[in-house]
């Protein structure tokens, strides 16, 4: 119950701060994602549900479900100094996840948009 309340509170804060002009993460297209992923120490996060992830994902992606009640707890376990490329199904959840990460001190977070566009853009999938 406590995790659900924290999750809902985090989502409400995210929506409010996004509406008030919080800086948005840089949005990348598939070719830009490929260039960023070629660099060392870049973490690729798929923030879709585990069921969505299981139907296909970009090779090397780590699944971190944005809709999970413990999403903020999982983000807190990540290295805030690393570089992150975040994607989902359409770019909506990944944009919100990237904004939440930035609010929590992550400096290098990029929104890669939706999985279908990344797949169509030639990124390797599994």
C-alpha positions in Angstrom: 0.0 0.0 0.0 2.8 2.4 0.9 4.5 1.8 -2.5 1.2 2.5 -4.3 0.8 5.8 -2.5 4.4 6.8 -3.2 3.9 5.8 -6.9 0.7 7.9 -7.2 2.3 10.8 -5.5 5.3 10.6 -7.8 3.1 10.5 -10.9 1.1 13.5 -9.6 4.3 15.4 -9.0 5.6 14.5 -12.5 2.4 15.7 -14.2 2.4 18.9 -12.2 6.0 19.7 -12.8 5.8 18.8 -16.5 2.9 21.2 -16.9 4.8 24.0 -15.1 7.7 23.9 -17.6 10.1 21.2 -16.3 12.9 20.7 -18.8 12.2 17.8 -21.2 14.7 15.1 -22.1 16.3 15.3 -25.5 14.3 13.2 -28.0 16.2 11.0 -30.4 15.3 9.3 -33.6 16.5 5.8 -34.5 19.7 6.9 -36.1 20.6 9.1 -33.2 19.8 6.2 -30.8 22.2 4.0 -32.7 25.0 6.5 -32.4 24.5 7.0 -28.7 24.3 3.3 -28.0 27.6 2.8 -29.8 29.3 4.9 -27.0 30.5 3.2 -23.8 28.5 3.1 -20.6 25.1 3.8 -22.1 22.1 2.1 -20.5 19.0 1.4 -22.7 15.8 1.3 -20.7 12.5 -0.1 -22.0 9.8 1.3 -19.7 7.0 -0.8 -21.2 5.3 -3.6 -19.2 7.0 -7.0 -19.0 4.3 -8.4 -21.3 5.1 -5.8 -23.9 8.8 -6.3 -23.5 8.4 -10.1 -23.9 6.8 -9.5 -27.4 10.0 -7.9 -28.6 12.5 -5.2 -27.5 15.6 -3.5 -28.7 18.6 -5.8 -28.2 20.4 -5.1 -24.9 17.5 -3.2 -23.3 16.7 -3.5 -19.7 13.0 -3.6 -18.7 11.9 -1.2 -16.0 8.1 -1.0 -16.0 6.9 2.6 -15.7 3.5 1.5 -14.6 4.8 -0.6 -11.8 4.2 0.6 -8.2 7.9 0.4 -7.5 9.1 2.3 -10.5 10.5 5.2 -8.5 12.2 2.7 -6.2 13.8 0.9 -9.2 15.0 4.3 -10.6 16.6 5.1 -7.2 18.8 2.0 -7.6 20.2 3.3 -10.9 23.5 5.2 -11.2 22.5 8.9 -11.7 25.8 9.6 -13.4 25.3 7.1 -16.2 23.8 7.9 -19.6 20.3 6.6 -20.2 18.3 6.1 -23.4 14.6 5.4 -22.5 11.9 4.1 -24.8 8.3 2.7 -24.6 5.6 1.9 -27.1 4.9 5.5 -28.3 7.2 7.9 -26.5 4.6 9.0 -23.9 5.7 6.8 -20.9 9.4 7.2 -21.8 9.0 11.0 -21.8 7.4 10.8 -18.4 10.0 8.3 -17.1 12.9 10.5 -18.4 11.3 13.6 -16.7 11.0 11.7 -13.5 14.6 10.6 -13.7 15.8 14.2 -14.4 13.8 15.4 -11.3 15.7 12.8 -9.3 19.1 14.1 -10.4 19.8 12.1 -13.5 21.7 14.5 -15.9 22.1 12.3 -19.0 18.6 11.0 -20.0 17.3 10.8 -23.6 13.9 9.8 -24.8 14.1 7.4 -27.8 10.3 7.5 -28.3 8.5 4.3 -29.3 9.6 0.8 -30.0 7.9 0.5 -33.4 9.9 3.5 -34.7 13.1 2.2 -33.4 12.5 -1.2 -34.9 11.5 0.4 -38.3 14.7 2.5 -38.0 16.9 -0.6 -38.1 17.8 -1.1 -34.4 18.4 -4.8 -33.7 15.6 -6.4 -31.8 15.0 -9.7 -29.9 
